C-alpha cells in the first residue's frame, strides 16, 4: 500500500467529520459573517482549538475580503492554502547518521510500540539499529522493549528495573560507537510535568548524550496520541520546559476523528510532524507528508 493511501486511510475519521461539516456550511452559498462563524465552530470541533480556530478564521476572513471572494466554494480553496502555509513554515528534518533519537512522552501514548516500529522502519532502510531501554521507572517497560527487539531482530541495551537511566544510555552509546551503529533509539520514562525528578532525569540523559557522543546527530522526538486531541498541546508545553523538542511522532491517527490537532500543532509551535502511526502493524509507521495530509483532509 502506498504512503498516500495509508495516510488517507488513517485520516478517514478525521476527514469524514471535517470535510462533511465544511461542505455542509459552504453549500449555503453565502459568504457572510454567519459562514465564518460556522467555520470557526467546525474547526473547534475538529480539535484545532479555540484560539487557533479563531485566528485561522480571522485570517481567512481577511484574505477572502482582500481577494474579493464571492463564492462559498472558493472559501474552501483559501482555507486550504492557509493551512498549507502553516506546514510550510515548520522546519523539515532530514535525518543524518549516526543518529541518536531520544523518544519522550507520557505513558500510554504508544512510545514503546513506536520505538519498535521505528526499529523496523530503519532496518528496512538498511540501517543498523540499537535500542536503549532508558525507561527503568516503569516495571514492564524494559520487557516490552525487549519483545520488540526480538520481533525486529534488533540489539538492545538494558539494565535491571530501577537502574540509573543515565547509566543505561551511557552503555548504549558505548555500544553504538563500538559497533558503528547508524541509529540509537533511546526509550525514556513516561514523564508528567508533576514528576519533576523524572523530568530532571530527562535533562541528565540529554547531557550524557551530548558529552559522550559528540559526533552523533541528536534528535528529541515527542510521541503524542492523536486521540487525546488538545491535550497533546499541553504535553508539548510541559516537555518543552525540560527538553528541546525537534519533532513530533503522532500515534493512533487511524483511530480518531481528532487529527485536526496536527493543524494546531503546526500553527502554534511550528514543530515538524516527522512520523505518524497509521495502524497496529509493525510496518504501520510512515514519514509524515504535509502535502498528502492537507490534500486528504480536503
C-alpha positions in Angstrom: 0.0 0.0 0.0 1.4 3.4 -1.0 2.1 6.2 1.5 -0.7 8.4 0.2 -3.2 5.5 0.6 -2.0 4.8 4.1 -2.3 8.4 5.2 -5.7 8.6 3.5 -7.0 5.5 5.4 -5.6 6.7 8.7 -7.3 10.1 8.2 -10.6 8.7 7.3 -12.4 9.5 10.6 -10.9 13.0 10.8 -11.6 13.7 7.1 -15.2 12.4 7.2 -16.0 14.7 10.1 -14.0 17.7 8.9 -14.9 17.7 5.2 -18.6 16.8 5.7 -19.1 19.7 8.1 -17.3 22.3 6.0 -19.1 21.2 2.8 -22.4 21.5 4.6 -21.7 25.1 5.6 -20.4 26.1 2.2 -23.4 24.6 0.4 -25.4 27.6 1.6 -23.5 29.7 -0.9 -23.4 33.0 1.0 -20.0 34.4 2.0 -21.1 36.3 5.1 -20.3 36.6 8.8 -22.5 33.7 9.6 -20.5 31.4 7.3 -17.2 32.4 9.1 -18.8 31.9 12.5 -19.9 28.4 11.4 -16.4 27.6 10.1 -15.0 28.6 13.4 -17.3 26.1 15.2 -16.2 23.4 12.7 -12.5 24.0 13.3 -13.0 24.0 17.1 -15.0 20.7 16.9 -12.1 19.2 14.8 -9.8 19.7 17.8 -7.9 22.6 16.3 -8.6 24.5 19.4 -10.5 27.7 20.2 -7.5 30.2 20.0 -6.1 28.7 16.8 -9.5 28.3 15.2 -10.5 31.9 15.8 -7.1 33.1 14.4 -7.4 30.9 11.3 -10.9 32.1 10.5 -9.9 35.8 11.1 -7.0 35.2 8.6 -9.4 33.5 6.3 -11.9 36.4 6.5 -9.2 39.0 5.7 -7.9 37.0 2.7 -11.3 36.4 1.3 -12.0 40.1 1.7 -8.8 41.2 0.0 -9.2 38.7 -2.8 -12.8 39.6 -3.2 -14.0 36.0 -2.8 -17.7 35.9 -3.5 -18.4 32.2 -3.9 -18.6 29.9 -0.9 -16.7 27.1 -2.7 -13.7 29.5 -3.2 -13.6 30.0 0.6 -12.5 26.3 0.9 -9.7 26.9 -1.5 -8.4 29.8 0.5 -8.7 27.9 3.8 -6.7 25.0 2.3 -4.0 27.5 1.2 -3.8 29.0 4.7 -3.4 25.6 6.3 -0.7 24.6 3.8 1.3 27.7 4.8 1.4 26.6 8.4 3.0 23.3 7.4 5.5 25.0 5.0 6.5 27.4 7.9 7.6 24.4 10.0 11.2 23.1 9.5 11.8 19.9 7.6 14.0 17.2 9.2 16.3 15.1 7.0 17.8 12.5 9.4 21.6 12.2 9.3 23.7 9.4 10.7 24.9 8.3 13.1 21.7 9.4 14.8 20.6 9.3 18.5 16.9 9.6 18.6 15.5 10.1 22.1 11.8 9.3 22.4 9.9 11.2 25.1 6.3 11.4 26.1 3.8 10.4 28.8 2.8 6.8 29.5 0.1 5.4 27.3 0.8 7.3 24.1 2.5 4.4 22.4 6.2 5.2 22.9 7.4 1.6 23.2 5.4 0.4 20.2 6.6 3.4 18.2 10.2 2.6 19.0 9.6 -1.0 17.8 8.1 0.3 14.6 11.0 2.8 14.1 13.5 0.0 14.5 11.7 -1.9 11.8 11.5 1.3 9.6 15.2 2.0 9.8 16.2 -1.7 9.3 14.1 -1.6 6.1 16.3 1.4 5.1 19.3 -1.0 5.6 20.4 0.9 8.7 21.9 -0.8 11.8 19.8 -0.1 14.9 20.3 -0.5 18.7 17.5 0.1 21.3 18.3 1.6 24.7 15.8 0.7 27.5 16.1 4.0 29.3 12.7 3.7 30.9 13.8 2.0 34.1 11.0 3.6 36.1 8.0 1.5 34.8 8.2 -2.2 35.6 7.1 -3.6 32.3 8.9 -1.1 30.0 12.1 -3.0 29.6 10.4 -6.3 28.9 8.1 -4.7 26.4 11.0 -3.1 24.6 12.8 -6.5 24.7 9.9 -8.1 22.9 10.1 -5.5 20.2 13.9 -6.1 19.9 13.2 -9.8 19.4 10.4 -9.1 16.9 12.5 -6.8 14.8 15.8 -8.7 15.4 17.4 -5.6 16.9 20.1 -5.3 19.5 19.0 -3.9 22.9 20.9 -2.4 25.8 19.1 -2.8 29.1 19.8 -2.9 32.9 17.6 -4.1 35.7 14.4 -2.4 36.8 15.1 0.7 38.9 18.7 1.2 37.5 20.0 4.6 36.7 18.7 5.6 33.3 21.7 7.6 32.6 24.0 4.6 33.0 21.9 2.6 30.5 22.2 5.4 28.0 26.0 5.6 28.7 26.3 1.9 27.9 24.1 2.3 24.8 26.3 5.0 23.4 29.4 2.9 24.1 27.8 0.0 22.2 26.8 2.2 19.3 30.2 3.7 18.9 32.0 0.3 19.1 29.6 -1.2 16.6 29.3 1.8 14.3 25.6 1.7 14.7 23.6 4.0 12.4 20.6 4.6 14.7 20.4 4.6 18.5 16.8 4.7 19.7 16.5 5.7 23.4 13.4 5.0 25.3 12.6 7.2 28.4 10.2 7.0 31.3 6.7 8.4 30.7 7.0 11.7 32.5 4.3 14.0 33.7 5.1 17.7 34.5 4.3 16.9 38.1 7.1 14.4 38.4 10.0 16.8 38.4 12.5 14.2 39.3 11.7 12.3 36.1 12.0 15.5 34.1 15.4 16.2 35.6 16.4 12.6 34.6 15.5 13.6 31.0 17.8 16.5 31.2 20.6 14.3 32.6 20.1 11.8 29.7 20.4 14.7 27.2 23.7 15.9 28.8 25.2 12.4 28.7 24.4 12.1 25.0 25.9 15.5 24.3 29.0 14.7 26.3 29.6 11.1 25.2 28.6 11.1 21.6 29.6 14.4 20.1 29.8 13.1 16.5 26.2 11.9 16.5 23.3 13.8 15.1 20.8 14.2 18.0 17.0 14.3 17.8 14.4 14.5 20.5 11.0 13.3 19.3 7.9 13.6 21.4 5.3 11.0 20.9 1.7 12.2 21.0 -1.5 10.3 20.9 -3.8 11.8 18.3 -6.9 10.5 20.2 -6.2 13.0 23.0 -6.8 16.0 20.8 -6.0 19.3 22.5 -4.3 17.5 25.5 -1.4 16.9 23.1 -0.7 20.6 23.2 -0.4 20.7 27.0 2.1 17.8 26.7 4.3 19.8 24.3 4.2 22.7 26.7 5.2 20.5 29.7 8.1 18.8 28.0 9.5 21.8 26.2 10.3 23.3 29.6 12.8 20.5 30.2 14.0 19.4 26.8 14.4 20.8 23.3 11.9 19.1 21.0 12.9 18.6 17.4 9.9 16.9 16.1 6.7 15.0 16.7 5.5 11.5 16.2 1.8 11.2 16.1 0.3 7.8 17.0 -3.2 6.3 16.6 -4.1 8.6 13.8 -6.2 5.8 12.3 -8.4 5.6 15.4 -9.6 9.1 15.9 -11.5 12.0 14.3 -9.2 14.4 16.2 -6.4 14.5 13.6 -7.1 18.2 13.2 -4.8 18.7 16.2 -1.9 18.5 13.7 -3.0 21.8 12.3 -3.0 23.4 15.8 0.5 22.0 16.5 1.9 23.4 13.2 0.3 26.8 13.8 1.2 27.2 17.4 4.6 25.5 17.6 6.0 25.2 14.1 7.3 21.8 15.0 7.6 19.2 12.2 5.5 16.1 12.4 8.1 13.5 11.5 6.3 10.2 11.6 2.6 9.1 12.0 1.2 5.8 13.2 -1.2 4.5 10.6 -2.3 1.2 12.2 -1.4 -1.6 14.5 1.2 -3.5 12.4 5.0 -3.3 12.7 5.0 -1.6 9.3 2.3 1.0 10.2 4.5 4.0 10.7 5.1 6.5 7.9 7.1 9.6 7.2 4.6 12.5 7.5 3.9 14.2 4.2 2.3 17.6 4.8 1.0 17.9 1.2 -0.6 14.4 1.4 -2.2 15.3 4.7 -3.7 18.6 3.6 -4.8 17.1 0.3 -6.5 14.2 2.0 -8.1 16.4 4.6 -9.8 18.5 1.9 
